[in-house]
Amino acid sequence: MFESLGYLFNGFGIALTAGNLFYCLVGAIAGTLVGILPGLGPIAGIALLIPATFSLDPTAAIIMLAGVYYGAMYGGSTTSILLNVPGETASVITCIDGYQMAQKGRAGQALAICAIGSFIAGSIAIMGMVFLAPPLAEAALAFGPPEYFSLMLCGFVVLSNVTGGSFLKSLMMAVIGLIIGTVGLDPVTGDYRFTFGFTYLLGGIEFVAVAIGLFGIGEVLNNVAQTRELLDRRVIVPRLRDLYPTLDDLRRSIGSILRGTGIGFGVGLVPGPAPVIATYASYMVEKRISNHPDEFGKGAIEGVAGPESANNAACQSAFIPLFVLGIPFAPPTAVLLGALLIHGVAPGPTMLSEHPGVFWGVIASMYIGNFILLVLNLPFVPLFANILRIPKRILLPLVMLFCLTGMFSVNNSLHDIWLMLLFGALGFIMRKWRYEAAPLLLALVLGPKMEVAFRQSLMISHGDFALFLTRPFSCAFLAVTLLFLCLPGIKAAWKGIGRRLFNPEGGE
């Protein structure tokens, strides 16, 4: 325990250097803006800013990109409350009571509680990271290739089950991501695979092109195809003196904030879009235990405090499996995994020993970033809200220009531009047909690692697949995978039995 605190103090020494402090500020502000802009989200924000980090050292780069992630959790509540349009998916639940509070002239109190709750939740969750990450890293050292393969396979299936869309469609996207990840050189033999004679494809499909295309260009095209009704709504901009909640608001919110923090921290440790799941779970808990459940949906402040605290706690704890296991359990951390690999940092059990400056520097920067966001979000909410007044005909071309210049700066290659535009068109079609892009991106990042672990396992066992079942952790992960694969069928069968038992026409 005390050893972890010592490492954390060293991390503060790294995070408080002028350069790292500046990039923490840049990431926090950029993340807030990304969260405020409807539909952009942390995935696209991180992907768009990866090229800007190429000239930075790994610690500064990850500090900035991590700031974008948790900053977007703060900023996403702004449009939910002011405009009833979630800035990112984790803020959907905030729309329910946040917008109703704004309609009653209490937008300032709602925004302030979001900022305060997010700060408390983020701070507690980061402390949990400090004490939980080192023992988990030691335990993970016992993992071999079979365990890593089974864990990654389990992550794919669980993520496909909880994205909120069709389970079959999510699995299809994951398989397509795995297929795309095989393009390039074979990681074991070095042979060419699926390059079709193009030297450009020898290095594989450019990850940044896929991420910016699916989430940046795809979102621009999706907005262009939509009506202007949402952007024509009047934005309710609170005055500075209306930002502060009353003592009664704080009294009613503190329990929700603490419960949301616990729920979010726990959910962030399991595969899936943790902030989204955490907000739903927190809202349902608050409504169930409330003494006045009839107020929910009509402007209950607990319906804002709990979910907003939960999504920030889940965002922070999601860094534990990324750093300790080297496996992203959420789509934004999958993009961060790509950024870590680009900067030559291999996350996993050895990260604490091989890159301690990056690990503890990033964690310490999260404390600093949370404080920066609290200071920014309280007095500057009216300024951020004014961004929503930028006309769509100006905002969307700017986003497109940013995508093009950012992509070209990666390799100075027009091939990357065309690839990005191709995946942008694919992202637009996927949105129209309700296919999830997150499983594809996650599979693209983890596919090569999963393939190497699978082939290493077979080399160890001389081709005996029983190895995956004879090792306890691997067998446990595969059992969970099988359970989630069968879950849709079990649900369908249970519903069928229920209809037969309780159908009045069935004579039961």
Backbone torsions as a table, in degrees:
resi	resn	phi	psi	omega
1	MET	NA	-53.4	-178.9
2	PHE	-68.0	-30.0	177.2
3	GLU	-64.3	-40.7	178.6
4	SER	-63.9	-39.9	178.1
5	LEU	-63.9	-37.7	176.9
6	GLY	-62.3	-43.1	177.0
7	TYR	-63.6	-37.8	179.8
8	LEU	-64.1	-41.1	177.5
9	PHE	-62.3	-38.7	174.7
10	ASN	-62.9	-37.2	177.7
11	GLY	-63.1	-37.6	176.7
12	PHE	-64.2	-35.4	175.9
13	GLY	-61.0	-35.5	177.6
14	ILE	-75.3	-46.2	-174.8
15	ALA	-68.7	-26.7	-176.1
16	LEU	-89.4	5.3	171.7
17	THR	-66.3	154.3	-173.0
18	ALA	-56.8	-45.0	-177.4
19	GLY	-64.8	-49.4	-178.5
20	ASN	-66.4	-35.1	177.7
21	LEU	-65.0	-38.9	178.5
22	PHE	-64.4	-45.0	-178.2
23	TYR	-71.8	-27.2	172.5
24	CYS	-64.5	-42.7	177.8
25	LEU	-64.1	-44.2	179.3
26	VAL	-61.2	-45.4	-179.8
27	GLY	-63.9	-41.2	-179.8
28	ALA	-64.4	-43.9	179.9
29	ILE	-67.5	-45.7	179.9
30	ALA	-61.2	-40.8	178.7
31	GLY	-63.9	-39.8	177.6
32	THR	-62.2	-43.0	178.4
33	LEU	-65.0	-40.9	178.4
34	VAL	-62.2	-41.1	178.5
35	GLY	-67.5	-33.8	-179.8
36	ILE	-70.4	-39.4	-178.0
37	LEU	-70.1	117.6	-174.8
38	PRO	-61.0	132.3	172.6
39	GLY	86.9	-17.0	-175.5
40	LEU	-72.0	-56.6	172.9
41	GLY	77.8	164.7	-177.2
42	PRO	-67.5	-30.5	-178.8
43	ILE	-62.7	-52.3	179.8
44	ALA	-65.0	-38.5	-179.4
45	GLY	-61.8	-46.2	178.9
46	ILE	-64.7	-45.1	-178.7
47	ALA	-60.9	-40.1	-178.2
48	LEU	-68.1	-30.0	-175.8
49	LEU	-93.7	-6.5	178.7
50	ILE	-56.8	-45.5	179.0
51	PRO	-59.1	-29.5	-179.1
52	ALA	-72.0	-10.9	-177.6
53	THR	-99.3	-0.8	-173.6
54	PHE	-61.5	-30.6	-178.6
55	SER	-89.1	-0.3	-177.5
56	LEU	-94.6	160.4	172.4
57	ASP	-75.5	159.4	-173.2
58	PRO	-56.1	-39.3	-177.5
59	THR	-63.9	-48.9	179.9
60	ALA	-63.0	-39.5	-178.5
61	ALA	-63.1	-48.3	-177.2
62	ILE	-72.0	-32.3	174.9
63	ILE	-59.8	-44.1	-179.4
64	MET	-68.1	-45.7	-177.4
65	LEU	-68.8	-36.5	175.2
66	ALA	-64.1	-37.0	176.8
67	GLY	-61.6	-35.3	176.4
68	VAL	-62.9	-40.6	-177.5
69	TYR	-64.3	-58.5	-176.5
70	TYR	-75.7	-21.2	173.9
71	GLY	-66.8	-36.3	178.2
72	ALA	-65.4	-30.4	177.1
73	MET	-65.2	-37.1	175.5
74	TYR	-67.4	-52.1	-172.0
75	GLY	-69.4	-25.3	-176.2
76	GLY	-62.1	-24.3	-178.8
77	SER	-73.9	-20.8	-173.7
78	THR	-63.2	-52.2	-180.0
79	THR	-70.9	-30.0	177.7
80	SER	-60.9	-42.3	-177.0
81	ILE	-80.0	-44.2	-173.9
82	LEU	-80.6	-33.5	-170.0
83	LEU	-125.3	-3.1	-176.2
84	ASN	61.8	27.8	177.2
85	VAL	-124.7	114.5	-177.9
86	PRO	-64.7	128.9	177.3
87	GLY	-66.0	-31.4	173.0
88	GLU	-151.7	169.3	-166.5
89	THR	-61.6	-32.2	-178.5
90	ALA	-69.1	-11.7	-178.6
91	SER	-99.3	9.3	-179.6
92	VAL	-61.5	-44.8	-178.0
93	ILE	-64.1	-31.9	-179.3
94	THR	-63.2	-26.7	178.9
95	CYS	-59.5	-34.7	-170.3
96	ILE	-58.6	-56.1	-178.4
97	ASP	-99.9	-26.7	-179.3
98	GLY	-63.1	-45.6	-179.4
99	TYR	-68.3	-35.0	177.2
100	GLN	-65.5	-36.6	174.9
101	MET	-63.7	-40.3	178.8
102	ALA	-64.3	-39.0	179.3
103	GLN	-64.8	-24.6	178.0
104	LYS	-92.4	9.0	179.5
105	GLY	81.5	18.9	-177.9
106	ARG	-115.4	31.1	179.4
107	ALA	-62.0	-38.9	-179.5
108	GLY	-61.0	-46.4	178.8
109	GLN	-62.1	-40.1	179.8
110	ALA	-64.6	-44.3	179.9
111	LEU	-66.3	-38.3	180.0
112	ALA	-67.1	-42.3	178.7
113	ILE	-64.1	-36.9	176.0
114	CYS	-60.0	-45.7	-178.8
115	ALA	-66.7	-44.3	-179.2
116	ILE	-66.5	-46.4	179.6
117	GLY	-62.5	-40.5	179.0
118	SER	-64.5	-38.7	179.1
119	PHE	-65.6	-46.6	-179.7
120	ILE	-63.6	-46.8	-178.3
121	ALA	-63.3	-43.8	-180.0
122	GLY	-63.2	-41.1	-179.0
123	SER	-65.6	-43.9	179.3
124	ILE	-66.0	-41.8	-178.4
125	ALA	-65.2	-38.0	178.8
126	ILE	-65.1	-39.0	176.7
127	MET	-62.9	-37.3	175.4
128	GLY	-62.4	-38.5	177.1
129	MET	-60.8	-41.2	-176.5
130	VAL	-59.0	-42.5	-174.9
131	PHE	-90.9	-22.5	-176.0
132	LEU	-91.4	-32.5	-173.9
133	ALA	-63.6	-48.1	-177.8
134	PRO	-58.7	-47.4	178.2
135	PRO	-64.7	-33.5	176.3
136	LEU	-65.7	-37.6	178.3
137	ALA	-64.0	-39.6	177.9
138	GLU	-64.9	-41.4	178.7
139	ALA	-65.7	-36.1	-177.8
140	ALA	-69.5	-18.8	178.2
141	LEU	-64.5	-20.6	177.8
142	ALA	-79.3	-7.4	179.9
143	PHE	-77.2	136.7	173.6
144	GLY	-114.6	-175.2	179.6
145	PRO	-53.6	-41.1	179.1
146	PRO	-61.2	-42.0	179.9
147	GLU	-65.8	-40.4	-180.0
148	TYR	-66.4	-41.1	178.1
149	PHE	-61.6	-48.1	-178.3
150	SER	-64.4	-38.1	179.1
151	LEU	-66.2	-43.6	179.5
152	MET	-67.1	-38.8	176.5
153	LEU	-62.4	-42.4	177.3
154	CYS	-61.4	-42.0	178.9
155	GLY	-60.2	-42.0	178.1
156	PHE	-59.2	-48.8	-174.7
157	VAL	-68.9	-42.2	179.6
158	VAL	-63.8	-43.8	178.6
159	LEU	-59.8	-41.7	179.9
160	SER	-64.7	-26.1	-178.1
161	ASN	-81.3	-24.0	-171.7
162	VAL	-116.1	11.1	179.8
163	THR	-71.7	-16.4	178.5
164	GLY	98.4	-16.7	178.0
165	GLY	-98.0	-160.9	179.3
166	SER	-67.1	131.1	179.0
167	PHE	-63.1	-42.1	-179.4
168	LEU	-65.0	-42.4	179.1
169	LYS	-64.3	-39.1	179.2
170	SER	-65.2	-41.3	177.2
171	LEU	-63.7	-38.5	177.9
172	MET	-60.9	-43.3	179.0
173	MET	-64.7	-38.0	178.0
174	ALA	-64.3	-40.9	178.8
175	VAL	-64.8	-41.3	178.1
176	ILE	-62.1	-40.7	176.7
177	GLY	-61.4	-41.1	177.4
178	LEU	-62.6	-40.5	179.8
179	ILE	-65.3	-45.3	179.4
180	ILE	-61.4	-35.4	-179.3
181	GLY	-67.8	-14.1	179.2
182	THR	-85.1	-8.3	-179.2
183	VAL	-69.8	135.1	177.7
184	GLY	119.2	-146.9	-179.8
185	LEU	-86.5	138.8	175.2
186	ASP	-62.6	126.0	-175.2
187	PRO	-68.4	-15.8	-178.4
188	VAL	-103.0	-47.9	-175.9
189	THR	-97.5	-20.8	-177.4
190	GLY	81.3	8.2	178.4
191	ASP	-74.2	156.5	175.8
192	TYR	-74.9	140.4	178.0
193	ARG	-136.6	123.0	171.7
194	PHE	55.6	34.2	177.7
195	THR	-91.7	-18.2	177.6
196	PHE	53.7	33.0	176.9
197	GLY	82.9	0.3	-179.1
198	PHE	-90.3	118.3	178.4
199	THR	-65.5	-25.9	179.5
200	TYR	-59.5	-30.6	-175.6
201	LEU	-88.2	0.4	-178.9
202	LEU	-63.0	-32.2	179.5
203	GLY	-86.0	4.8	-178.7
204	GLY	88.1	176.8	177.6
205	ILE	-74.7	126.6	-177.3
206	GLU	-62.6	118.7	-176.6
207	PHE	-60.5	-44.4	-177.4
208	VAL	-62.3	-37.3	179.0
209	ALA	-63.3	-40.8	179.5
210	VAL	-67.2	-45.5	-177.0
211	ALA	-64.9	-48.3	-179.7
212	ILE	-67.1	-38.0	-179.9
213	GLY	-63.8	-52.2	-175.6
214	LEU	-65.2	-41.9	-171.4
215	PHE	-103.4	-26.7	179.5
216	GLY	-90.6	-66.6	179.6
217	ILE	-61.9	-41.7	179.9
218	GLY	-59.4	-38.8	179.5
219	GLU	-70.5	-37.7	177.1
220	VAL	-61.7	-48.1	180.0
221	LEU	-62.8	-38.0	179.5
222	ASN	-65.6	-39.4	178.3
223	ASN	-68.8	-37.7	179.0
224	VAL	-61.4	-34.7	-177.3
225	ALA	-80.3	-10.1	-177.5
226	GLN	-89.4	166.8	176.3
227	THR	-75.2	167.2	-178.8
228	ARG	-92.5	9.6	-172.7
229	GLU	-61.5	-44.4	-176.7
230	LEU	-64.4	-41.2	-177.5
231	LEU	-75.2	-16.6	178.9
232	ASP	-84.4	-5.3	179.3
233	ARG	-68.7	150.9	178.6
234	ARG	-75.5	129.0	178.4
235	VAL	-85.9	130.0	179.2
236	ILE	-92.6	105.6	-177.3
237	VAL	-99.4	114.7	-177.7
238	PRO	-73.0	152.9	175.2
239	ARG	-84.0	158.2	-176.3
240	LEU	-59.4	-40.2	-176.1
241	ARG	-72.7	-11.6	179.2
242	ASP	-96.9	7.4	-174.5
243	LEU	-78.9	-23.7	-167.4
244	TYR	-93.8	131.0	179.0
245	PRO	-75.0	159.7	177.3
246	THR	-81.3	170.4	177.6
247	LEU	-62.7	-34.4	178.0
248	ASP	-66.7	-38.8	176.6
249	ASP	-61.0	-44.0	179.8
250	LEU	-65.0	-40.1	179.8
251	ARG	-62.7	-43.2	-179.3
252	ARG	-72.7	-22.4	-173.5
253	SER	-92.8	-26.4	-170.0
254	ILE	-61.2	-42.5	178.0
255	GLY	-63.4	-41.7	178.8
256	SER	-63.4	-39.1	179.4
257	ILE	-63.3	-45.2	-178.5
258	LEU	-68.5	-41.4	177.7
259	ARG	-65.6	-42.2	177.8
260	GLY	-62.3	-35.9	178.0
261	THR	-63.4	-45.7	179.1
262	GLY	-63.5	-43.7	179.7
263	ILE	-64.2	-46.2	-178.0
264	GLY	-64.1	-40.9	-179.4
265	PHE	-63.3	-42.8	179.7
266	GLY	-66.9	-43.0	-178.8
267	VAL	-66.3	-32.9	-179.3
268	GLY	-65.4	-15.2	-178.5
269	LEU	-89.5	-2.5	-178.8
270	VAL	-115.3	156.3	-178.5
271	PRO	-63.0	145.2	176.9
272	GLY	129.4	174.0	176.0
273	PRO	-73.6	80.6	-168.9
274	ALA	-53.9	-49.6	-177.8
275	PRO	-59.5	-36.3	-179.4
276	VAL	-66.9	-48.1	-180.0
277	ILE	-63.7	-41.4	-177.7
278	ALA	-62.4	-40.0	-179.4
279	THR	-66.1	-41.6	177.3
280	TYR	-61.9	-47.0	-178.3
281	ALA	-62.8	-43.4	-179.4
282	SER	-63.3	-43.6	-178.8
283	TYR	-62.3	-42.3	-179.7
284	MET	-66.4	-39.3	177.8
285	VAL	-63.1	-46.8	-178.5
286	GLU	-62.6	-40.4	-179.8
287	LYS	-68.0	-35.9	-176.8
288	ARG	-71.2	-39.3	-175.1
289	ILE	-93.1	-3.9	-176.1
290	SER	-70.0	146.6	174.6
291	ASN	-79.4	-12.4	179.0
292	HIS	-136.0	66.0	-178.2
293	PRO	-63.2	-20.4	-180.0
294	ASP	-67.3	-18.0	179.5
295	GLU	-77.9	-20.0	-179.0
296	PHE	-68.4	133.6	-173.8
297	GLY	91.5	-6.3	-179.6
298	LYS	-122.6	7.1	177.5
299	GLY	117.0	32.4	177.7
300	ALA	-75.6	127.3	-176.7
301	ILE	-68.9	-26.3	175.8
302	GLU	-64.4	-30.3	178.9
303	GLY	-71.9	-9.5	174.4
304	VAL	-101.8	-44.7	-175.0
305	ALA	-65.0	-46.2	-176.7
306	GLY	-63.9	-57.3	-178.9
307	PRO	-60.8	-40.0	-179.5
308	GLU	-66.6	-35.5	175.3
309	SER	-68.6	-39.6	-178.2
310	ALA	-64.1	-42.1	-176.7
311	ASN	-70.1	-30.8	177.4
312	ASN	-74.6	-38.9	176.7
313	ALA	-64.2	-41.4	178.9
314	ALA	-64.6	-37.5	178.1
315	CYS	-61.4	-43.0	-178.8
316	GLN	-70.1	-46.3	-176.6
317	SER	-70.1	-19.2	177.6
318	ALA	-64.8	-17.5	177.0
319	PHE	-73.4	-19.6	-178.0
320	ILE	-64.7	-55.4	177.7
321	PRO	-63.7	-30.0	178.5
322	LEU	-65.8	-51.2	-176.5
323	PHE	-75.0	-40.2	-171.2
324	VAL	-85.4	-41.7	-178.6
325	LEU	-99.0	-16.8	-175.8
326	GLY	74.4	18.9	-177.0
327	ILE	-125.7	118.3	178.1
328	PRO	-78.3	126.3	179.4
329	PHE	-94.6	-1.1	-179.6
330	ALA	-139.3	151.5	-177.3
331	PRO	-55.9	-43.8	179.3
332	PRO	-62.3	-36.4	179.0
333	THR	-72.2	-21.6	173.1
334	ALA	-65.7	-39.3	176.8
335	VAL	-67.1	-39.4	177.7
336	LEU	-65.0	-33.9	175.6
337	LEU	-61.2	-43.4	176.3
338	GLY	-59.9	-39.9	178.7
339	ALA	-65.3	-41.4	178.3
340	LEU	-60.5	-44.9	-179.3
341	LEU	-66.6	-37.1	177.6
342	ILE	-60.5	-35.8	-178.5
343	HIS	-91.0	10.5	174.3
344	GLY	77.7	19.7	178.1
345	VAL	-108.4	116.7	179.5
346	ALA	-94.4	106.1	179.5
347	PRO	-69.7	154.0	-178.4
348	GLY	149.4	-171.3	-176.7
349	PRO	-58.8	-27.4	-178.1
350	THR	-89.8	0.4	-177.1
351	MET	-64.1	-35.6	-178.8
352	LEU	-65.3	-30.1	-179.2
353	SER	-93.4	-34.5	-176.8
354	GLU	-87.0	-32.6	-179.3
355	HIS	-133.2	57.9	-177.9
356	PRO	-63.8	-32.8	179.5
357	GLY	-62.7	-41.4	178.5
358	VAL	-66.8	-47.6	-175.2
359	PHE	-61.0	-58.5	-175.4
360	TRP	-75.0	-28.7	175.9
361	GLY	-65.4	-41.4	178.9
362	VAL	-67.1	-43.5	-179.5
363	ILE	-62.7	-44.6	178.5
364	ALA	-63.3	-36.4	-179.6
365	SER	-65.3	-25.3	178.6
366	MET	-66.8	-38.0	173.7
367	TYR	-58.7	-49.3	-178.1
368	ILE	-63.1	-44.3	-179.9
369	GLY	-61.6	-39.5	178.4
370	ASN	-63.9	-39.0	177.7
371	PHE	-67.2	-42.0	177.8
372	ILE	-59.2	-43.0	-178.5
373	LEU	-66.8	-36.0	176.6
374	LEU	-63.1	-44.5	179.8
375	VAL	-64.8	-40.0	-178.2
376	LEU	-72.5	-42.6	-170.7
377	ASN	-74.3	-27.1	-179.5
378	LEU	-72.7	-57.3	-176.1
379	PRO	-84.5	-21.1	-171.9
380	PHE	-104.2	11.9	177.3
381	VAL	-57.6	-43.2	177.8
382	PRO	-59.5	-35.9	178.9
383	LEU	-67.0	-45.5	179.1
384	PHE	-62.9	-38.1	-178.1
385	ALA	-64.4	-28.6	179.9
386	ASN	-67.2	-19.7	176.4
387	ILE	-59.8	-31.3	-179.0
388	LEU	-66.3	-13.9	-179.3
389	ARG	-85.1	-5.8	176.9
390	ILE	-64.6	126.5	-178.7
391	PRO	-61.0	146.0	-178.2
392	LYS	-59.9	-35.0	-178.0
393	ARG	-67.2	-17.7	176.7
394	ILE	-97.9	-42.1	-174.4
395	LEU	-66.7	-46.6	-175.1
396	LEU	-65.1	-43.6	175.1
397	PRO	-61.7	-33.3	177.4
398	LEU	-65.2	-42.0	177.7
399	VAL	-63.5	-42.0	178.8
400	MET	-62.2	-43.6	178.5
401	LEU	-62.9	-40.7	178.3
402	PHE	-62.6	-41.2	178.2
403	CYS	-62.2	-45.2	-177.1
404	LEU	-65.9	-47.3	-178.5
405	THR	-68.3	-38.7	178.7
406	GLY	-64.4	-40.6	-179.8
407	MET	-68.6	-41.6	-178.4
408	PHE	-65.9	-30.3	-178.5
409	SER	-72.1	-13.5	-178.9
410	VAL	-66.7	-56.8	-177.7
411	ASN	-126.9	5.2	-174.4
412	ASN	53.1	44.1	-174.6
413	SER	-124.2	131.0	174.6
414	LEU	-71.8	-24.2	176.2
415	HIS	-60.1	-38.4	178.1
416	ASP	-64.3	-37.1	179.0
417	ILE	-63.0	-48.0	-179.2
418	TRP	-64.8	-37.7	178.1
419	LEU	-65.1	-41.1	178.1
420	MET	-62.3	-44.5	179.5
421	LEU	-64.8	-36.2	177.3
422	LEU	-62.2	-47.0	179.1
423	PHE	-72.3	-25.2	173.2
424	GLY	-64.0	-44.0	176.4
425	ALA	-63.7	-39.0	177.5
426	LEU	-63.9	-41.6	178.5
427	GLY	-62.2	-38.8	177.8
428	PHE	-63.3	-46.0	179.7
429	ILE	-63.7	-40.3	179.8
430	MET	-62.7	-38.3	177.7
431	ARG	-65.1	-40.5	-178.9
432	LYS	-65.8	-37.1	-178.8
433	TRP	-95.4	7.4	175.9
434	ARG	61.4	45.8	171.3
435	TYR	-101.3	138.9	-179.5
436	GLU	-80.7	131.2	178.1
437	ALA	-85.6	-24.7	-175.5
438	ALA	-60.6	-44.9	178.3
439	PRO	-60.7	-34.8	178.4
440	LEU	-63.8	-45.9	-178.2
441	LEU	-66.5	-41.0	179.4
442	LEU	-63.4	-42.4	179.4
443	ALA	-66.4	-36.3	178.6
444	LEU	-63.3	-38.6	-179.9
445	VAL	-74.0	-45.3	-174.3
446	LEU	-88.5	-17.0	-176.5
447	GLY	-52.5	-53.3	179.3
448	PRO	-61.0	-38.8	177.6
449	LYS	-65.4	-40.2	-179.9
450	MET	-66.4	-40.0	178.9
451	GLU	-64.3	-44.6	179.6
452	VAL	-62.1	-43.4	179.4
453	ALA	-63.0	-39.6	179.5
454	PHE	-64.7	-46.2	-177.3
455	ARG	-72.2	-34.9	175.0
456	GLN	-63.8	-38.8	178.8
457	SER	-62.0	-42.9	-179.8
458	LEU	-69.4	-31.2	175.0
459	MET	-65.9	-40.9	179.5
460	ILE	-63.6	-40.8	-176.0
461	SER	-92.4	3.2	-177.4
462	HIS	57.7	42.1	175.7
463	GLY	85.9	8.6	-178.6
464	ASP	-90.3	111.4	-179.0
465	PHE	-70.2	-14.5	-179.8
466	ALA	-64.3	-16.1	179.6
467	LEU	-56.8	-36.2	-178.1
468	PHE	-68.8	-21.6	-178.2
469	LEU	-99.3	-21.1	-178.1
470	THR	-85.9	-15.2	178.0
471	ARG	-95.7	125.6	-168.3
472	PRO	-56.9	-49.4	-178.1
473	PHE	-64.4	-42.3	179.5
474	SER	-62.1	-43.5	179.2
475	CYS	-63.6	-39.2	179.7
476	ALA	-64.3	-43.7	179.1
477	PHE	-63.4	-40.2	179.0
478	LEU	-66.9	-34.6	177.7
479	ALA	-64.7	-42.3	177.3
480	VAL	-64.0	-39.8	178.0
481	THR	-60.4	-46.0	179.5
482	LEU	-62.4	-39.5	178.8
483	LEU	-60.8	-45.6	-178.8
484	PHE	-70.2	-30.6	175.8
485	LEU	-66.5	-35.3	-178.4
486	CYS	-85.7	-12.9	-174.1
487	LEU	-57.5	-46.7	178.6
488	PRO	-58.7	-40.3	178.5
489	GLY	-66.1	-38.5	178.4
490	ILE	-64.8	-42.6	178.7
491	LYS	-62.3	-43.9	-179.9
492	ALA	-63.4	-42.6	179.5
493	ALA	-64.8	-40.0	179.8
494	TRP	-64.9	-39.8	177.2
495	LYS	-64.2	-39.8	178.6
496	GLY	-63.0	-41.4	177.6
497	ILE	-64.4	-41.5	179.6
498	GLY	-62.2	-40.5	179.0
499	ARG	-64.6	-38.7	-179.5
500	ARG	-69.8	-34.8	-177.4
501	LEU	-75.6	-36.1	-171.6
502	PHE	-112.5	8.7	176.5
503	ASN	-76.1	116.4	-178.4
504	PRO	-58.6	-31.3	-177.3
505	GLU	-76.3	-11.2	-178.0
506	GLY	-82.9	-5.9	178.8
507	GLY	76.8	13.3	-179.9
508	GLU	-79.4	NA	NA
